[in-house]
Amino acid sequence: MAVSTAFGLMACGLCVIQTTAWSRTSQRPGCRVLALTALGVALANLVLLAAQPDRGIDQLVFEFSDDRAAIHMSPATSVCLALSAGALLIRRRRGVYLNGDLFGLLVGIGLFVTLLALTGYAFDSQALFEVLAFSSMALHTAAAFFLLFLALLLSRPTWGWMRILVGPGPGSAMLRRTLPFAAIGPFVFCGLALIAVEGGFINANFRLSVMAITAAGSIVALLLWAALRENADARVLLKSNEELRRALSDRDILLKEVYHRVKNNLQFIDAMLALEAAGGGTGSVEERLAGIRARVHALSLVHQHLIGSRDLATVDLRSFLEDLCRHQARGAGLDSRGLRIETDIASVPLHLECAVPIGLMVVELVSNAAKHAFPDGRAGVISVAAHPQEKDVLRLSVGDNGVGRPEASRVRGAGGRESVGDMIVRSLVAQLDAELETTGADGHEVVMTIPLART
């Protein structure tokens, strides 16, 4: 290796290290000085070799008294040094060529030159030396410049054509998959052809035909493989798009359903307010407002449980009614009155159209029990039970161990009119096509048999 070559490699290597270690987007003054010096050495050597092929910059600067007098930087080495130094001098700026494209072009040309030299050494070094540009380029020099250009690419991976290789798109992914085969394949084919010629299996002229046909077949096979991968990716994309379309369609249906449910809930609240305003309720204004609040909370609790469900259309009966009973006990202050609510509820998925009426009926029946079954501060238990009896049939019961009530099926308000709560329960039972039974032997119990298939 000539002294000028060693200096150029060392200068460019230091610049790469400096750029990578400190900043990939800015350059230090020392780095620019080294790169400019290396570029000047390379250009000066090319000029000297053009004037006298055997005398480069090493013979001009140094005096040799031994065999090293004939060692000089080859034209190919000068080109590689000029390319690497020029790439190091490029800064990131606006413009077509100064934004990294020129950097990628220079480094790509340098890789091509060094790979050409390495290939010549691998297959026929004598033929390589017959080319004037490579006549004095040593193997270790070609390998060193190859590594230098690779380091340049890795130091700025988002510049030039490297940004395509490391990019996130499908084209970049296909390039990463096919590039190793495209780069290694020709060397393998050339090596096999050379072995076949040296072994006497084929002659040198036929080797070119074999290499051409093999290379063409390999490229076709590589393209077919890439096409298969692209088709597989396209099928995955089509499947994802179809799932997305279905999801959008389901979303539209769900939004319409939500609007419909909100409208029904508002209509129900309006009907409750109309009943209370008509004087159908019993008790003070505070009690009647508390009853309305409990019913509205039952509606909101259904939607709260829907948010946590998987299909946004069903709720778990146990968690829904247990939360509802806890809120009822807390809102009515049952603990301070010595009352408690006991639940025995099965975990059953319940559709929204059935969950809302059931929740409202439980609110009304628990409220009636708390108001009328335990007079004069009497303590007791209100029980809520729900279990499936047979296929698509639910048995729901709300009872207490209180004093019982006259006319077990209903509580009448002033003037003998039916209370708002009892009207709501009767209306909801009819809405669900359910059957209602009441017993008053020991306390009071309301039992409802609810078909679930219709919901």
Salt bridges, closest charged atoms under 4 A:
ASP66 OD2 - ARG68 NE 3.26
ASP101 OD1 - ARG163 NH2 3.16
GLU230 OE2 - ARG177 NH2 3.71
ASP233 OD2 - ARG177 NH2 3.77
GLU242 OE1 - ARG245 NH2 2.67
GLU242 OE2 - ARG246 NH1 3.86
ASP252 OD1 - ARG251 NH2 3.13
GLU257 OE2 - ARG261 NE 3.16
GLU276 OE1 - ARG288 NE 2.80
GLU276 OE2 - ARG295 NH1 3.53
ASP323 OD2 - HIS305 NE2 2.89
ASP323 OD1 - ARG326 NH2 2.09
GLU342 OE2 - ARG340 NH2 2.73
ASP344 OD2 - HIS387 NE2 3.21
GLU364 OE2 - ARG295 NE 2.24
ASP400 OD2 - ARG405 NH2 3.87
GLU407 OE1 - ARG412 NE 3.21
GLU418 OE1 - ARG426 NH2 2.93
ASP433 OD2 - ARG454 NE 3.40
